[in-house]
Amino acid sequence: MPTEEQRMLAGKLYNVYGKDLAKKYAKKDHLLHQINFAEEGTDVQKRFKQLLGQSGSNVYFEPPFFCDFGKNIRVGDDVYCNTNAVFLDSGKITIGNRVLLGPRVNLFAAGHPIDAGVRNKWLGFAKPITIGDDVWIGGNATVNPGVTIGNNVVIGSGSVVTHDIPANSVAVGNPCQVIRPITAADKAEWEAQEAAYRQSLQ
């Protein structure tokens, strides 16, 4: 018979208070307490590496931070996550390389049944969230269960992402919609501004 955790990670209904999940919640709670109430001089990023399932190089998470488990979160290289993020990682959350996450970004891989009778029996489900490389998600944005965000995407602040977002696009709104592609003209404009900035430093 599969455990509640196995059911959860398989995207099937599971008991959110299953006994086999209790120890995992306790371990997560202990690490989050060390992170969110750290004394001055504590190496908080070391604690994050212990919390997350995988963490690449040059990764920085700002506390406070909140999650369901931590170990179902996989993060690539050169990732910055601003303060007060909430990652409900009952399903796997995968974050690529060179990703910026604004303050109060929510990644919700957890879900609950629409039918109240089933929902009220503390049954839930989860669907994975995948975020590609070179993505910027603005503050207060929410990504819902089962969503994939492609490479080189900008998600506007306050957006609610309910479906997949294709690569090389700017998307905003509730529900979040693609408003335009990211083009060669964008690259040229911003590279020119960077060049001017570098010149000003000389």
CORNOR-V996507 format. One line per field, one symbol per residue. ss: DSSP state (H for helix, E for strand, - for the rest). phi: phi as a letter, one per 40 degrees, with the letter a starting at -180 (. if undefined). burial: + if it has 16 or more other ideal C-beta (glycine too) atoms within 10 Angstrom, else -. A space follows every 50 residues. Layout:
ss = ???
phi = ???
burial = ???
This chain:
ss = ---HHHHHH----EE---HHHHHHHHHHHHHHHHHH-------HHHHHHH H--EE---EEE---EEE-----EEE---EEE---EEEE----EEE---EE E----EEE-EEE---HHHH---EEEE--EEE----EE----EE----EE- --EEE----EE---E---EEEE-E--EEEEE--HHHHHHHHHHHHHHHHH --
phi = .ccccccdccgcdaccbdccccccccccccccccccbccdgccccccccc cccaaccfbbbcccbbacbgccbbbccfbbbccgcbbcccbcbbbccfbb bccgcbbbccabdcccccdccgcbaabcbbbccfbbbcdgcbbcdgcbbc cfbbbcdgcbcbadbccfabbahbccbcbaccbccccccccccccccccc cc
burial = ---++-+++-+-++-+----+--+---+--++-++--------+--++-- ++--+---+-+-+-+-++++++++++-++-++-++-++++++++++++++ ++-+++++++++----------++++++++++++++++++++++++++++ -+++++-++++---+---++++---+------------------------ --
